[in-house]
Amino acid sequence: NYCHIGQNQKALDLCLKALEIRKQLFGDKHPDTSNSYGHVGYVYGLIGDNTKAMEYNTRALELCRLLFGENNIKTADKYCNVGMIHANLGNFEKAIENETKALNIRKKVLGYNHLDTANSYDNIGLYYSEIQNYQSALNFCIKALEIRKGLYGDGQCDTALSYDNIGHIHTKLGKFDQALQYQSKALELYISLLGENSIYTANSYDNVGFDYEKLGEHQKAIENKQKALDI
């Protein structure tokens, strides 16, 4: 589709036309119309128009609640989307509120040990980090890591991302020993899964270098930052 090749304006034009047709055929209270509102909101988000993205995603959420009820995975996904837009707008309390609703539905419908549940825990953790509630951030991100490790072990990029996120939070807490432990594990996984020549690997080298610098191990800091630069 056009979004995947970066032609977001073309994608938006087509999604708006699809929405118009579905509204004429079915009215608002139809699953296909709800999907169209969500698609339009998604593309507005890609374009960077978060106000429009919020408008359309909020309407998609309203319709999902009306059509499927509160305890439905489609409704959870829409809460998640609205939460992400609030985060893009800097409204992290609202982001937490919406993502928490998504999390509660996902735990009820999908169970604790599911990727989508882990993603909600991770999102909430990152939002708490943005408002400097680092202990809550840590608690949520650790739960995300536990689920991802249980599902995939260490052989999946989502697990590496969880190590990365927890490392960042420890860094913000000034716990550089623990930060280094998690960032080093993230780096190890990125190298194993993506190879040396990946932007994720480069960023991970840089994070490890930062932690070494804070711990006063300047030579190791330079070595890791140089590897990041080389990539």
Disulfide bonds with the S-S distance in Angstrom:
none
